[in-house]
């Protein structure tokens, strides 16, 4: 290496800066981005955004037996849906359904996550066991619940268990009085959903710094409810908010289990099933069905925004 001398002090010569440009520039990065996200964006555009825009357009037209109408009716379809007793009843019924299933699923998922998180052995096994039901389709699970678990005949699992205690067979899905069908719907949804949200809570629990629990123990906090209330639960605020929002949206979008469990019944229909029979039934009223879909979309967005506002969704500090 060459050197330069200044005032009898030997110093190394400055190294030459390489002018070689990186092989991959902005063009390569942009190309890879569109290569991987392009198919997803195209599918999102074709199967989500175009149907939404088309549905909004159809909601202002009289569209019976056609998806290309020419008679503009303004807000008549919206007025018809808001005064339709069946549709309004379905909205009210499933608001109650969401108020029941959301807190139960939240509590069950959190409880499973806490249990798995504290295990010292076979943690991966139990995590997989609780998560596996999420891979089952709602249609298959509904048929299993209907034909095997909650079958109205004496060979059904639940009626067999009740028979051991001398209780008569129960028609779980045949009679709305009493509404035993809610028990069937709630249990199948809990079985299918709890494992997924357990994974979300489990990931959040693993990100809580252990130093918080050590500091709490030094300050005299007792393990158990006191630690859970003042440390664990505040640290899970962002995850809890996200879980509740997802559960609310899923509750209003319920379709498969109700359609398969309550076949050919006029009671217990969710909004999507009601819109299905309205748009694809005998009258095929696509205009009114689209108006109902837009009303349901606005309701979901409103409830989601209010829930996020109340629970402080998006705040950076979870401990506040």
C-alpha positions in Angstrom: 0.0 0.0 0.0 1.4 3.4 -0.9 1.9 6.0 1.8 2.3 9.8 2.0 4.6 11.6 4.4 3.7 14.8 6.2 6.0 16.4 8.8 7.9 13.1 9.2 4.6 11.3 10.0 3.9 8.4 7.8 0.2 8.1 6.8 -1.5 5.7 4.5 -2.8 7.0 1.2 -6.5 7.4 1.0 -8.2 4.4 -0.5 -9.9 4.7 -3.8 -13.6 4.7 -3.8 -15.1 2.1 -5.9 -17.5 3.4 -8.6 -19.0 0.0 -9.3 -22.8 0.3 -9.3 -25.0 -2.4 -7.6 -26.2 -5.0 -10.0 -29.8 -4.6 -8.9 -31.3 -1.2 -9.1 -34.7 0.4 -8.6 -36.0 -1.2 -11.8 -35.2 -4.8 -10.6 -36.9 -4.1 -7.2 -40.0 -2.7 -8.9 -40.2 -5.6 -11.3 -40.0 -8.1 -8.5 -42.7 -6.2 -6.5 -45.2 -6.3 -9.4 -44.3 -9.9 -10.2 -45.3 -11.2 -6.8 -48.2 -8.8 -6.0 -49.6 -8.4 -9.5 -51.7 -11.7 -9.6 -53.1 -10.9 -6.2 -54.0 -7.3 -7.2 -55.6 -8.5 -10.4 -57.7 -11.1 -8.5 -58.6 -8.5 -5.9 -59.7 -6.0 -8.6 -61.8 -8.6 -10.5 -63.4 -10.5 -7.7 -63.7 -7.8 -5.0 -63.7 -4.2 -6.3 -65.5 -4.7 -9.6 -68.4 -6.6 -7.9 -68.6 -3.9 -5.2 -68.9 -1.1 -7.8 -71.3 -3.1 -9.9 -73.5 -3.9 -6.9 -73.6 -0.2 -5.9 -74.6 0.7 -9.5 -77.3 -2.0 -9.6 -78.8 -0.8 -6.3 -80.1 2.4 -8.1 -81.9 0.4 -10.9 -84.8 -1.9 -11.2 -83.0 -5.1 -12.0 -85.2 -8.1 -12.1 -83.9 -11.2 -14.0 -81.1 -9.0 -15.5 -77.8 -7.5 -14.4 -77.8 -4.8 -17.2 -80.9 -2.8 -16.3 -82.0 0.5 -17.9 -84.7 1.8 -15.5 -83.2 4.2 -12.9 -85.2 4.2 -9.6 -82.9 6.1 -7.3 -83.2 5.2 -3.6 -86.4 3.1 -4.1 -84.5 -0.1 -3.6 -83.0 1.2 -0.3 -86.4 2.3 0.9 -87.8 -1.1 0.1 -85.1 -3.0 1.9 -85.3 -0.7 5.0 -89.0 -1.4 5.2 -88.7 -5.1 4.4 -89.6 -6.9 7.7 -87.6 -10.0 6.9 -84.4 -8.1 6.1 -84.7 -5.7 9.1 -85.4 -8.7 11.4 -82.3 -10.5 10.1 -80.2 -7.4 10.9 -81.6 -7.2 14.4 -81.2 -11.0 15.0 -77.6 -11.0 13.9 -76.7 -8.0 15.9 -77.8 -10.1 18.9 -75.8 -13.0 17.5 -72.7 -10.8 17.2 -73.1 -9.6 20.7 -73.1 -13.2 22.0 -70.5 -14.9 19.8 -67.9 -12.2 19.8 -67.2 -12.0 23.5 -67.4 -15.8 23.9 -65.0 -16.4 21.1 -62.7 -13.7 22.4 -62.6 -15.2 25.9 -62.2 -18.8 24.7 -59.4 -17.9 22.3 -57.6 -15.9 25.0 -58.0 -18.7 27.5 -56.7 -21.3 25.1 -53.7 -19.1 24.3 -52.9 -18.6 28.0 -53.1 -22.3 28.6 -50.9 -23.2 25.7 -48.4 -20.4 26.5 -47.9 -21.7 30.0 -47.3 -25.4 29.0 -43.8 -26.7 29.6 -44.2 -29.8 27.4 -46.1 -30.8 24.2 -46.8 -27.1 23.5 -46.5 -27.6 19.7 -48.9 -30.6 19.9 -51.7 -28.7 21.7 -51.2 -25.6 19.5 -51.7 -27.8 16.4 -54.7 -29.6 17.9 -56.6 -26.4 18.7 -55.7 -24.8 15.3 -56.6 -27.8 13.1 -60.4 -27.1 13.1 -59.7 -23.8 11.2 -58.7 -25.9 8.2 -62.2 -27.5 8.0 -64.7 -25.8 5.8 -67.9 -24.3 7.3 -70.0 -26.5 5.0 -68.4 -29.7 6.1 -68.5 -28.7 9.8 -72.1 -27.7 9.5 -73.1 -31.1 8.0 -71.2 -32.9 10.7 -73.0 -30.9 13.4 -76.3 -31.4 11.7 -76.2 -35.1 10.9 -74.0 -36.5 13.6 -73.6 -34.3 16.7 -76.9 -32.5 16.9 -79.1 -34.8 14.9 -82.7 -34.8 16.1 -83.0 -38.6 16.2 -81.9 -40.7 19.1 -78.7 -41.8 17.2 -77.3 -38.3 17.4 -74.4 -37.8 19.7 -76.0 -35.1 21.9 -79.3 -36.9 22.2 -77.4 -40.1 23.0 -75.7 -38.3 25.9 -79.0 -36.8 27.1 -80.5 -40.3 26.9 -78.0 -41.5 29.5 -79.6 -39.1 32.0 -83.2 -40.0 31.0 -83.8 -36.8 29.0 -86.0 -37.1 25.9 -84.7 -36.4 22.4 -84.4 -32.7 21.4 -85.3 -31.5 18.0 -82.3 -29.2 17.8 -82.9 -27.7 14.3 -86.6 -28.4 13.6 -88.4 -26.0 16.1 -87.6 -22.4 16.8 -89.5 -22.6 20.2 -87.3 -23.0 22.2 -84.5 -21.8 19.9 -82.1 -24.7 20.4 -80.7 -24.0 16.9 -78.6 -21.2 18.4 -76.7 -23.7 20.5 -75.8 -25.6 17.3 -74.7 -22.5 15.4 -72.7 -21.1 18.3 -70.8 -24.3 19.0 -69.9 -25.0 15.4 -68.6 -21.4 15.0 -66.6 -21.6 18.2 -65.1 -24.9 17.2 -64.1 -23.4 13.8 -62.9 -20.0 14.9 -61.3 -20.3 18.4 -58.1 -21.9 17.2 -57.3 -19.2 14.7 -57.6 -16.3 17.1 -55.8 -18.4 19.8 -52.7 -18.2 17.5 -53.0 -14.4 17.3 -53.2 -14.1 21.1 -50.3 -16.6 21.5 -48.1 -14.6 19.2 -48.9 -11.5 21.3 -48.2 -13.2 24.6 -44.8 -14.3 23.4 -43.9 -10.7 22.6 -44.6 -9.4 26.2 -41.2 -8.7 27.8 -40.5 -11.0 30.8 -39.0 -8.1 32.6 -42.5 -6.7 33.2 -43.5 -9.8 35.2 -40.2 -9.7 37.1 -40.6 -6.1 38.0 -44.2 -6.7 39.1 -43.1 -9.6 41.3 -40.5 -7.3 42.9 -43.2 -4.7 43.6 -45.3 -7.4 45.3 -47.8 -8.2 42.6 -49.3 -11.6 43.1 -49.3 -14.1 40.2 -52.6 -14.9 38.7 -55.5 -12.5 38.3 -53.7 -9.5 39.6 -50.8 -9.9 37.1 -53.1 -10.8 34.3 -55.3 -7.7 34.9 -52.6 -5.1 35.2 -49.9 -6.5 32.9 -51.0 -9.2 30.5 -54.4 -7.7 29.5 -53.1 -4.1 28.8 -50.2 -5.6 26.7 -52.8 -7.4 24.6 -55.0 -4.4 23.9 -54.0 -4.0 20.2 -54.4 -7.7 19.5 -57.7 -7.8 21.4 -59.0 -4.9 19.3 -58.0 -6.6 16.1 -59.6 -9.9 17.1 -62.9 -8.2 18.1 -63.0 -6.3 14.8 -62.4 -9.5 12.8 -65.1 -11.3 14.8 -67.6 -8.6 14.2 -67.1 -8.6 10.5 -67.2 -12.4 10.4 -70.5 -12.4 12.4 -72.3 -10.2 9.9 -70.9 -12.2 7.0 -72.1 -15.5 8.4 -73.7 -17.6 5.6 -72.4 -21.2 5.2 -73.4 -22.7 8.6 -76.8 -21.0 8.6 -77.6 -21.9 5.1 -76.7 -25.6 5.6 -78.1 -26.0 9.2 -81.4 -24.1 8.7 -82.3 -25.3 5.2 -85.7 -24.2 3.9 -86.6 -22.3 7.1 -87.9 -18.8 7.3 -86.6 -18.1 10.8 -83.0 -17.6 11.9 -81.8 -16.3 8.6 -78.7 -14.0 8.6 -78.6 -11.0 6.3 -76.5 -12.8 3.6 -78.9 -15.7 3.5 -81.9 -13.3 3.3 -80.2 -11.5 0.4 -79.4 -14.8 -1.3 -83.0 -15.8 -1.4 -84.0 -12.3 -2.5 -81.6 -12.0 -5.3 -81.4 -15.6 -6.5 -85.0 -16.8 -5.5 -88.1 -16.7 -7.6 -88.1 -13.0 -8.3 -84.4 -12.6 -8.8 -84.4 -9.0 -7.7 -80.8 -8.0 -8.1 -81.5 -4.3 -7.6 -83.1 -4.8 -4.1 -80.5 -7.4 -3.3 -77.7 -5.0 -4.2 -79.2 -2.3 -2.1 -79.4 -4.7 0.9 -75.7 -5.6 0.3 -74.7 -1.9 0.4 -76.7 -1.4 3.6 -75.0 -4.3 5.2 -71.6 -3.0 4.0 -72.3 0.4 5.5 -73.4 -1.2 8.8 -70.3 -3.3 9.0 -68.0 -0.3 8.3 -69.8 1.8 10.8 -69.7 -0.8 13.6 -66.0 -1.5 12.8 -65.0 2.2 12.9 -67.0 2.8 16.2 -65.4 -0.3 17.8 -61.9 0.7 16.7 -62.5 4.3 18.0 -63.8 3.0 21.4 -60.9 0.6 21.9 -58.2 3.0 20.5 -57.2 0.9 17.5 -54.0 2.1 15.9 -52.4 3.7 19.0 -48.7 3.1 19.3 -48.5 2.7 23.0 -50.5 -0.3 24.3 -50.0 0.5 27.9 -51.9 3.8 27.9 
